[in-house]
Structures are given as C-alpha cells and as structure tokens.
Amino acid sequence: MRPVGITIALMLAAVWLAGCGWRSSSGGTATVATDESVGALPAPRSRMAIASAKPVDAYVMLGGRVKTCWFNPSDPLFPEHVYRADVSPDGSKVKITIHEAQKLGRAGKTTYAIDFHQEGAYTVVTTENRGMMPEQAAKMQYDIDRWKRGEVNCSKEMPKVAAQPAAQ
C-alpha cells in the first residue's frame, strides 16, 4: 500500500492528466484494446487492455476519474459506497474496490472491483460486479468504457439496462 502522500500525488496527477491528455510512463500515447465487449446488461466481469502503460499509470488515469466522478465530496454519484485502492510497492499490481459504506465511512461488503495487472506490454484492467445493482454496475462500466476511449468528463447519464429474461 502506498503512503497517503503518494496516493494524493497520484490523484492530483490524474486530475492534471485528465485536462491535458494522457501519456504513459514510456512516453508514448496509450492505446486501448478491448478483450470483451459489453452487451445491454452489465457483464459480471469485463476485461480491457491498455497498451504502453504500466498498471500504476492506468490506475492514475482511471482511478482519478473514479474518485472525481463517482466519489467527489460535493456531489457523489454513489453516496452509499466508499472507494478503496491497494497499490503494490512496485506499482505492478493495483486493485480498486468499491464497498458498501458502513458507519463513519468504513468499508463494508465489496460490491465492485477494478483490477490492474501487467501482461506483457499491456496493462489488463478487469472489472467485476460483486453486488452493485444492475443499473449502478452498468453506469460504472459505461463510464470506464468512455474513459478508456479518451473521454475525460464526468457524466450523470445512466445507460439503459435491458430487463433480464424470466427464468424458466
């Protein structure tokens, strides 16, 4: 786990990167390759790969937007949830988890996870819905997909979620 000062520096870097475009630590522009497409229903697990980026770089890009757009103090999109991040000391593995909020803002049950890990020249970002409502999980995946395409804004737009067919 990174010290608080480094985490804050990473968050500030994310805000700066959002305003000026994002470049990976290797100096090249990061590109995104989607490994799985997401249908009308939020997939319980989704993968995407970001070329030319280390896990910590992908975390700075996506994690900063998650904090800014979903958990900002003045108008949080998910006020009943809290954000936690775990960064390995060398930055090669990062995991963001979203939890149900408990008393005093403590983390309860994990409801969503975003995992960043290196596979060759790519950072693979895997998302997993572990208990968010389908509409919330769809919104999270919608935003992550927008941000990986290079959009940097926060959006209150909620994607439409098709009803699941009745079990037979």
Secondary structure, 3 states (H helix, E strand, C coil): CCCHHHHHHHHHHHHHHHHHCCECCCCCECEEEECCCCCCCCCCEEEEEEECCCHHHHHHHHHHHHHHHHCCCCCCCCCCEEEEEEECCCCCEEEEEEEEECHHHCEEEEEEEEEEEEECCEEEEEEEECCCCHHHHHHHHHHHHHHHCCCCCCCCCCCCCCCCCCCC
